[in-house]
Amino acid sequence: MSINFESLDLRAFLTVVEQESFHRAAATLNLSQPALSRRIQKLEAEIGAPLLERTTRRVALTAMGREFLPLVRRMLDEFDNSLFAMRQLGQRQAGQVTIACVPTAAFYFLPRVIARFNEQYPNVRFSILDLSANDGLRSVAHGEVEFGINLLGSAEPDLSFDPLIEDPFVLACRRDHPLAEQDSVDWADIEPYRLVTVSRASGNRTLLEAALVRARVHLHWFYEVTHLSTSLGLVEAGLGISVLPQLATPQGEHPIIVTRPIGNPQVSRTIGVVRRRGRPLSPAAQRFFDILMTTWSDT
């Protein structure tokens, strides 16, 4: 079944949301209010549900409208970027890449890939949603991004998960900590010390605890934080040690923190790319995806 609406219908919806008023939106778009209302009604008819709640004083999004809004913004961005790229014939390719990425990969690894990509395509802009694993899956499923870099696959039949690398959990501690003297550690070496961990809502925490239960390892979780970057701050201050994915640790020499591999058993997470099945990527996103795969295989 085809859906029949125009880009101006989408712009009408977005402008009403941003202006919070049909009157102001009509003036912005240089349309009459009846013409604007018809465009919104046409869009709602095609979607099959109300998108806006209208009162005498304000306009608000319905639940469906809130779901639809990020998709509209992305569709209009891609449309505008396509027109802009056509104006740049003879110049280097332009466009925008919109992706979701778990923060641990976004912080250290992703900038290296983008830098490599920008050497070839300096005019391509990026919109990066650094989201938790579950939120990242939802953003891919809802079409808010073109693909996601994630540590979770999905049972959704419309999503695919292509593994890239295994990212092992490692110990992070200060250089003056007793465990820093060892080249590697076992889980038993860690048990006596206070640990900094992320909250139970984190996909990393869930994955790690499940593996440790199977291995019958009991750790002394003492500090709980929301973001792994915060855990590194507490480690740097000497308040404890942390177990976190290698991609989340400082790359190269750090003046205060060192990392050590952990064995018996080694625990790792699988990082991969989540995509919507049967949905081709935009040209800019496909080029970035290709460089991403190449760069990660060299890591």
N, C-alpha and C positions, 0 to 999 in steps of 0.2 A: 504494500500500500504506500503510495507517495503522499508526502505532506507538502501542501501548497501555500507558501507564504513568501514575502519579499523581504529584502534586507531592511527596507524602511519600516516594515512591521516590527522587526527586532529593535531597530533604533528608537521607534516610538515607545516600545515597552521600556527600554533602558532609560530613556530620557524622563519618562514619567516617574520611574523609581528614583532617579537621581534628583529630580526637581521636587518630588513628593507632591506633585500637583499637576492636574490635567491642564489647567489654565497656563501655568508657566511653561510646561512642556510644549504645548501648542505654539506658544510664542517663540520658543527656542527653535522649533522645527519649521516655523513659518507655515503652520497648518491651522485650519479652523478646528475648534474643539469637536464638532461633530465628525470631521474627517479623522481626527486623532482617535476618537472613541471607536469608530468603525474599524480602524486598523487593530486596536487592542482586541475588539470583539472577534475579528477574523482570526487573530493569533490564538485566542483562547478556544475558538471553535476547532482549529486544527489540532491543538494540543489535547483537547477534550476535557479541560478542567479550568476553573477560574484561576487567574494569575495574580489579580489585584483585588483588594477589598476597598470599596469606595464608601466614604462617609462624607458628611457635609463639611468636615474640617480637614480631613487628611486622606492620603492614599497609602495603603500598606500592602506588603506582599502576603499572599496566601502561602501555605506550606508548599504547594506545587510551584509557586512563584519563586520561593527561596531556592528550591532545587534547580529551577530553570535558569536563574540569573547568571551563575558562573559559566554555564554553557553558552548563553547568549553573548557574554563578554568575550569568550574565546572565539566564537564563530565570527563576530564582528572584527576582532583583532586579526584573525587570519585573512578575512576578506580584504581589510584595509592594507595589510601587508602584501597581499598578492597584487593589489592595484599599484602599490608603491614599487614593488619589484618590477612590474611591467614598465614603469616609467624609467627604470634604471637599465634598460637594455644597453649593452655595450659596457656596462660597469660590472663590478663584482657583485655576485648574487647577494640579495638582502632577504630579510624575513625575520621570523621570530620562532624560537623553540620554547615550548612550555612543557615542563616536566615536573614530576613529584619525586622527591628523593629523601630517604631516611637521613636524619641530621648527621649521623656518624659518617656516612659516606659523603655528604654534602660539604662537610667542614674541611677535610684534608684532601680526599681523592678527587672530587669533582672539579675543583678549580684547576687542577693540572690538565684534565681532559679539555676543559673549556679553553684554556690558554693554547693548547695544541690546535684546537679547532679554529680559534680566532686568527691564527697565523695564516690559514687558508681562506677564511670567510670572515673578515673583520667587520662586515656590515650586518651580521646576523645578531639580533638581540635575544636575550634570554629572560624567561620568567620561571623562577625556580621556587616551587612550594616545598619547603623543608618540613615534612610532616612525619608523624609517627607511622609505623608500619600499617596499622589498620586504616588510618585516615588516608594514607597514600593509595591503598587498594581502592578505597571508595572514590577517590578523585579520578583514578583511571576508569573505573566502572561507569562513572557518571559523565565521562567525556570532558572533564575540566582540564585534563592534561593529555598530551599525546602518548606518553608512556611514563612508567615509574621505575625507579631503582629501589629495590625493596629486599627485605630479608624474609618475607613471607610469600608463599605462593597463594593460590586461591582455589576454592572449590567451585567458584563461579564458572559455568561452562563457557561464558563469553570472554573470559580472560585466559591468557597464556602466561606461563612463567618459564623463562629461559635462564638456567643457572649460569653464572659467570665464574665466580671463584668461591673458595672456602676461606672464610675470615676467622682465624682462631682467636679465642679469648686469651688475653695475656695479663700478667701482673704489671701494675703501674705503682711505683713507689719512689720515694726520694733517694737521691744518690747516697745519702748517709744512713739509709735504713739497712739493718742487718741482711735482709734478703737480697739487697743490691749486690752483695759480694758474690752471689752464686750466678753461674751462667744460665741456669734454668732452675725451676722449682717444681715441686709436686704440690697437690692440693693439701696434703698433710702439713707441709711447711707453712701454709697460709692460715690454717685453722686458729692458731693462738692470737692472731692480730685483729684489731678492729678494722672492719671493711666499710668502704663507702660504696653504696649501690644505688641504682635507679629504682623508681617506684615499681610496684607490682603491675601497673598498667602498661609498662614498657614491654615490647616484644622481646627485647634482649633479656630482660629479667626472667620472663616466662621460659624462654628457651634454655637459659643457663640453669635455672632451678630444676627443670625437668631432667636435664642431663646429670646434675649432681645427685638428685634423688636416686636415679638408676645406679650411680656409682657409690652410693651410701656415703657421700661427703657432706659434712655439716660445717658451715662457715658462720663466722661471728658478724652478721650484718649489724652495723651500729649506726651509721648515718645513711639516710635515704633522701635522694634528690630527684628532681624531675628530669634534668638533662645531664648527659655524660660529661659535658664540658664543665659543669659545676663540680662533679666528682673530682676532676683533675685539679681544680682550684683547692679543694680540701686536702688532696694528697700533697700538693705543693706547699700548703701551710703546715704540713707535718701532723695532721689530725688523724690520719689513717692511711691505709693502702686501698687499692681498687682493682677489681677484675673487670676488664672491658674489652670490646673487640679491638683487634689490632688497627683497623682502619680509623678508630676513634682516638688513637694515641698520636702524640706529636711525631712528625716525621723528621728523621735526621737527629742530630745532637740537640738535646734540650739541656739548658744550664742546671736544672734542678731535678727533673724527673727522668727515670730510666724505666724501661720495660723489660720483662723477662718472660720467655715461653713457659707454659705450664703443662706438665704431663701427668700421666697416670690418673685419669685418662686425659687425652687432649680433647677439648670441647671447642667446636667451631659453629659458625652460622653460615648458611649459604646465601650469598648475595646474587641477585639476578634481576632481570628486566621483566616487568609486567606490562603486557600490551592487551589491547582489545582485539580479539580474533576477527580476521576478515576486514580490518580497518587499515587502509594504507596510511603511512605517515606522510606529512607534508614534505616537500623536497628538502627544506632546511633541516627538519627533524631527522629525516632519513640519513642525510650526510653526517649529522652529529652522532646518530646511533652507530653508524659504521665506524667512526673514529673512536667512539666509546668502547666498542667491542675490541678494536685493535689495541687500544691503550691498556685496557684492563687485562687483556691476555698477556701483555708485556710486564704486568705488575708483579 
